[in-house]
Amino acid sequence: MNAPVLELDDVSLSFGGLKAIAGLNLRVAPGEVLAVIGPNGAGKTTMLNLVTRVFTPSGGRMQFKGRDLTQVPRHRIAHLGIARTYQNIELFENATVLDNLLLGRTRFGGGNWLSQVLRTPALVRREEAHRAAVEAVIDLLDLSPWRGALVAGLPYGVRKVVELGRALATEPEILFLDEPASGLNPEETRDLAFWIEDIRTELGITVVMIEHDMSLVNAVADRVICMAQGRVLAEGTVAEVQSDPAVIAAYLGT
């Protein structure tokens, strides 16, 4: 069995007297699609914010491919191969779809200032490689009709796909999706399921998805964990987790 790509051991986070994450343990295997479900306030997005270094844990251990994430500055997370999307879309609305996706390539650098001033052949080749990588993402996600469009004028569903594309443009090893189906219609959700499968099979990217839409979870997840009160409440297949009495109680408040 391959070593986990991400490991969280007894991770905790408190805001004053409120324990948002309480002794969280999690393993993510390379190449899997892991769905994280749970009622509102369960700590799902907080867990994602810990891994991506928005927050620093109060205790415990977080490792990505054996590296201690607590020692990695927030601005270096993408350089490790970790990417994410957001519940609330975070795009540059007055830039085009193409320009937003190209921003994902900043992980790889743009050469030193002198090469940029002189427009050296090496810099031109690097820019061409970045453009080719972004065009591949555009083709994968069927964004060609909107390549040159300003984000501000796009439908909500297309914006969600653009944000997914920007994350993919960083060429991550693990991709966190925070409620990717939120606000999508059934057809858009079905498209998203196909793309997630392509991201895993064609690009070899591990996916961790926080999601409430169980149709999407059923369609793509290899494994599901349910969180409640900042810890893992249940883990297994979709059917196993959905039928777990503790999960039912957490959702229904019984």
Buried (B, 14 or more C-beta within 10 A) or exposed (E): EEEBBBBBEEBBBBEEEEBBBBBBBBBBBBBBBBBBBBBEEBBBBBBBBBBBBEBEBBEBBBBBBEEEBBEBEEEEBBBBBBBBBBBEBEBEEEBBBBBBBBBBBEBBEEBEEEBEEEEBEEBEEBBEEBBEBBBEBBEBBEBEEBBEBBBEEBEEBBBBBBBBBBBBBBBBBBBBBBBBBBBBEEEBBBBBBEBBBEBBEEBEBBBBBBBBBBEBBBBBBBBBBBBBBBBBBBBBEBEEBBEBEEBEEBBEEE
